[in-house]
Amino acid sequence: MNTIQIIAFTHRQFNFDEIGLFHIDDKQRIGVLTNLKTNLDIDELMYLSTCNRVEFIISHKKKITKTFVEKLIKYLLADQLLPNLKDIVDRAEIINNRAAVHHIFSVASSIDSLVVGEREIITQVRKAFEECRENNLCGDIIRVLVQSTISTAKKVYTESNIGTRPVSIVSLAFLELKKYISKKSKKILVIGAGKTVTSMLKFVSKNQQHNYTIYNRSTEKAYKLVEDLNIDADIYPLTELANHNSKFDFIISCTSSKEIVLTLEKFQKINPDNTKSIIVDLAVPNDCDVKISKNQNVKFINVDQLKVRAEENLQARAEEIKRCLDIIDRQILKYYISEKERNLLRALSSVPKSIKGIRQKAFREVFAKELETLDPGAIELVNSMVDYIEKKYISVPMKMAKEILLKETTK
């Protein structure tokens, strides 16, 4: 029997640069995951990637071991030599059975998030599942799990105060940046034009006009961002960043690059007078060289720093977490009832086809001669009777089996 198992690389065991190793580029993701599923003989696979975690949700007949995790890492990072491979394998979490269900419910409910109460994760889980389902990476077992996961997360958000004043990584960063935003408009240099940058600029541009210069690999995407947010900005390709020649107050950066985008040398070139500036780096791994933070004229804000604030947030919401865990425990029971029902339906899925085969044989062979002696009205009556019996023969045992399962599960 297949079981749900999870391989997790999260902020609890890894720094953000290490987690970044397992982020798969959008254009390559489906191909990589399809090959991974085939090569590791995985029945169903779902890939969840956020700023603070990469997780592989797997339906697999065999129990996942560290050897399996090592194979997965070697496949994903085939072009990179990892001298600390054994250490990474040892720190990777392998979560099985009920613990795996509890884990994914907690993740979607934002209890296990870097910032507790961050609602964005529920959307990320749903989109991750939809992408994997549409590309035939996962099937009915993970579908039932995710359906229960989304239902649980919604219940947690509506029946607790875990989402009160939700604080995401972006809003934490903005709250810090807000200390330096006066009524006077600022000159803001933006690197990237993805979802995180878009969310950040929504906060920054609200009720206040600023002067933006945006550098992005795709200028088309940058123009779309400007249009969506209704802001004024000069737009350039990312390759022109080193040639930036106007002053700025803030830098906001978040790209998907695995390499440093703003090196110390490049920063010194675009800021020759070493004027005071604030850098908000929301990328994982970091876009900006940490050496820049040693400059006394630079206020540096990145995800690693925000993690500290998130831990404080976690402490403040301890009582709500207890209430949420109670909800999750009740929802796990419902999940197992649903999963047992689905297991039953999977097992009985061949029954209707078998019964139809018996019916066809009865009409064409066993009772063929007798049926020839009947008039059309009588044949129609026989068909109706057999239809009725056929439906009841299928539905009644399934209903009885579900009731038995329900009684056994709630004992």
N, C-alpha and C positions, 0 to 999 in steps of 0.2 A: 504493500500500500504506500502511495506517495505521501510524503509529509512536507510541511512548510519549513524551510530552513533559510536562514539569513546570514550572509557574510557582510559585516559592517566595518567601514573605516570612518570613524566619527571624531568629532572634536574632543571627545573624552579620552581618546587614546593616541591621537595624532595631531600634529600641528597643521596649519592650513596649507603650507607648502607641500607636505606629505599627502594630504587629502587631494590636492591639486593633481598629483600624479595619476589619479584614477578617474579624473574627469575626461570624458571622451568627446572629441569635437563633434558638433552637430552633424556635419556632412558625412562623417565616418561612422557615427554611432551604430546605426542599424546593421551595417556590414560587419562591424567588429563584434557586436552582440550575437548576430546570427552565426558567425563562425565559432564564437565562444560556446554557444549552446550545442552546436554540432560536435565540436572537438572534445568537449567535456561530457558529452552524452547527457545533457540536462533535458528533462521533460518539459518544464515550463520555466521561463525566466523573465523577471522584471528588473529594470535598472532605474534606481532613484539617485539623482545627483543634485545636491543643493550646495550652498556656500559652506556648510559646515559638516557635510556627510556625503559619502558615496556608499550605497548599499545594493547588494544583489539579492533579490528575493527569489528563492528557488523552490520549485517542486521537484523532488528527487526521491527515487526509491531507496537509495543507499544513504547512510549517514555521512555527512560532510566531515572530512578530517582536515588536519593541517596540511597534509600532502595535497589534498584537493585544492586548498587555498593557495598553496605554493604554485601549483600548475596554473591556476587562474591568473595569478600575478605575473608569472613568466609569460603567459600568452599576451596579456594586456600591455606589458612593458617590454616586449621582445627586443626593442631597439635601444633599451637603456640597461646598463649594467648597474645592479644595485648591490653594493658591498654589504649593506645591512638587510639583505633579503630575509634572513632568518628572524631578525628582530621584528620586521614588519609583519611577517607571518604570525609570530607569537602574539603581537599586539592586536591583530585583526580579531574581531569578535565573531564567533560562530554560535548562532542562536538557533535552537531547535524546538519543534513541537509547540507546546503551550507558551513557552517563553518567547518564541518567535511571534506568535499572535499578539501577545501582550506588548511586545516591543513595537510592532508596526502600528498598533492602536495608539500607543503612547506617542510615537513620532507624529502621526497625523493629528493627534489632539494637542500637539505642541508642548507636551510635558517633557519630552526628551530633546526639545529644541535648544539651540544656543540661547535663544531668548524665549522664555516661557510666555505663552499667550499669543504667539505670532501666527496669525491666521493664514498667512501665505502658504504654509506647508501643506494644507489640505488640498489646495489647487495643484501644487507640485506633485503630490502623490497621484491625484486623479489623472493629470496630464501624462505622467510617467507610465501609468498603466495603459492609458488609451494608445499611446505611441507603440508600446510593446504588443498590445493586442492587435492593433491594425497591421503590424508587421509579422504576425504569427509567431511571436516569441513566447506568448503565454496563452493559456486556455482557461477551462472552466474552473480549475482548482484555485488559481490565483484570482480569477474573476469573483468567486464567492468571497474570498478573503478581502479583496479591495472593496467590494460592495459593503461588507460589514465594517471595514475600516472607516469608510467615508461616513456611514451611518453613526458609528461610535463618535467620531470627531464632532459631527454636528450636534450630537446629544451633549457632549462635554461642553461645547461652547454655549449652548442654550440653557443648560441646567446648572452651570457653575459661573463663577466670576473670573475664570482663568483668562478670558479675553478682555477683561476690563482694562482700559488704557493699554491696549496692545502695543508692545514696543519691539519693532523689528530692527534688524541690523541697520537698515537705512534710516529709520526714524531715530535710533540712538545716535547715529552719526550726525543727523541734522540737528538734534538737540544740542550736541556739542558745538557744531558749526554756528548755530543760532546765536551763541554768546558773542560772536564776532561780527554779526550782521547788524549794522545800524540802519537808520532811515535813509542814509546815503547809498545810492546804488553801487554795486561792486563790479569789478572786472574779473570774470571767472573763466578760467581755462579748463575746458572739459576734454577728457581723453576717454573715448568710447561712446557708444550710442545705444547700448543694449537696455534690457529691462531695469537693471539696477540703477544705471545712470538716469534713465527716464523717471524712475520713482524718486530719486534724489532731487532731480530738477523740478519735479512737481511741488515738493516741499519748498525748495529755495525760491521758486518763481511766484509762489502764491502771494498775491497782494503787493508784490514789489517788482519793479523793473530792474534788471541787471544787464550788463554787457557781456555777452557770451562769445567765446571762440571755441569751436568744437573740432577736434581731430579724431578721425575714425577711418578704419580701413575701407569701409563702404561709405562714400559721401552721400549716396542715395539714402541710406539708412539714417544718416545724420539729418538730412533735409526732412525726412519723414518725422523724426523726433521733433524738430523745430515746428513743423506744421501742426502736429498733434498737441503740443504744449502752447502753441501760439506765442512763441518767443522770438526775439530777433537775435541772430547769431551769424558770425562769419564761420564758414565751414571749409576745412582743408583735409586732404588725405593724411593719414597717420604718418606717412613717410616724411611729411613736411614739418613734423613737430620740432625738430632740432633748429629749424629756421624761424621759429616764432620770435618776433622782434618787438612786441609791445608789452607794457607792464601788466601785471595781474595781481589780484589780491588773494584769490583762492585757486587751487587746482582740485578738481574732482575727477577721479579716475576709476574706471572699472572696465577692463577688457577681458577676453578669454585667453589672452596670450599666456603661454607657459614660460616665456622669457621676460626679463625686466624691460619695461617699455620706457620708463624715464630713469635713465642712469644718472649717477652723480655728475658726470661730465656734461651730459645733456642739460641737466638742471642748471648747472653753472653757466652754460652758454645762453640759455633763455632768460636767465636772471643775473646778468653781469654785475649789476649794482648791489646784489645781495639784499634786496629790499625785503621787508617782512612779508611773509606769506603763510597761508594755511593749506596743507595738503590733506585731502580726504581720499584715502586709498581703500576702496571696497572690493578689490579684486582678490581672488584666491586661485593661484598664488599671487603675491603682491606684484602690482605694476611698477611701483616706485622703489628704487634702491633704498634700503634702510639706512645707508650711509648718509642720506640727505637729512635724516632726522637729527643728526649730530650738530647740524647748523643751528646756532642759537636764535637765528632770525626766522626759523621755520617751526610752526606748530604742526605736528604730524599726527594724523588720526588714521588708524587702520583697524582691520577686523580683529587682530590679536588683542589690541587694547580694549575693544568693545566687549570682548569675552569676559573681562573682569567685571564690567558693569552688568553683564548678563547673569553672572554668578550672584551678584547682590540682588538682582531681580528675582532669582530663583528662591533665595532665602525669604524674601518678602511675601512670596506667594505659597509658602509651604502648606498652609492650611487649605488653600484651594486645591493644591495638588492631591491631598488626601481625599477630598471629595471626588475629584476626577478619577482617582484610582479605583474608588468604589464603583463608579459608573462603568469603568473599563472591565472590572471583574464580572459585573452583571452582563455586559455585552459579549464577553468571551463565551459565556454559557450559551447565549443566543446563537453565536457564530457556530459553535459545535453542533447545535441542533440543526442549523441550516446546512452545515457541511455533511452531517450524517444523512440528511434527506437527499442531498445531491449525490452522495455516494450510492444511496439506494437507487436513485433514478438512473445513475450511470450503469449500475449493475443490471437494472431491469430494462435498459434501453433497447435490448435486443428482443424483448418479449413481444411487443406489438408486431414486429416483422415475422416472428415465428408463428404467431397466431394467424396472421394473414396467410402464411404459407399453408397452415393446416386447413384453413377455410378453402383456399383455392384447390387443394388436393381433394377435399370432400366434394366440392362441386364438379370438378373435372374428371375425377376417377372413382372415388368410393361410392357416391350416390348419383353418378352421371345418368345411369339407366332409369332410376326412379324419377329423377327430375324431368326426364324427357316425357314422362306420362302426365305431367302436371300442366294445367292451363296457365296462361300468363298471369292471371290474378293470383293463383296459388304460389307461383314462383316468386312474385313480388312480395307476398306475405312471408315466405320462407326467408327471403333476403332481409326483410325488416327485422324478423325475429333473430336471425344470426347476427345482424348489425348490433342489435341491442345487447345480446349475450356477449358479443366480442368486446364491446365497450366496457361492460360491467366486469368482465373477466380480467380486463387490464386495470381498471380504476380501483376496484374493491380491494384486491391484494395490496396495491400500492398505498391506499389509504390506511389499511390495517397495519402495514409495516411502519408507516410514519407515526401512527399512534403508539406502537410498541416502542419505537425509538425515543419518542417524546417522554414516555413514562420512565424508560431506562436512564435517560439523560438527567431527568429532574429528581431522581431518587437521592 
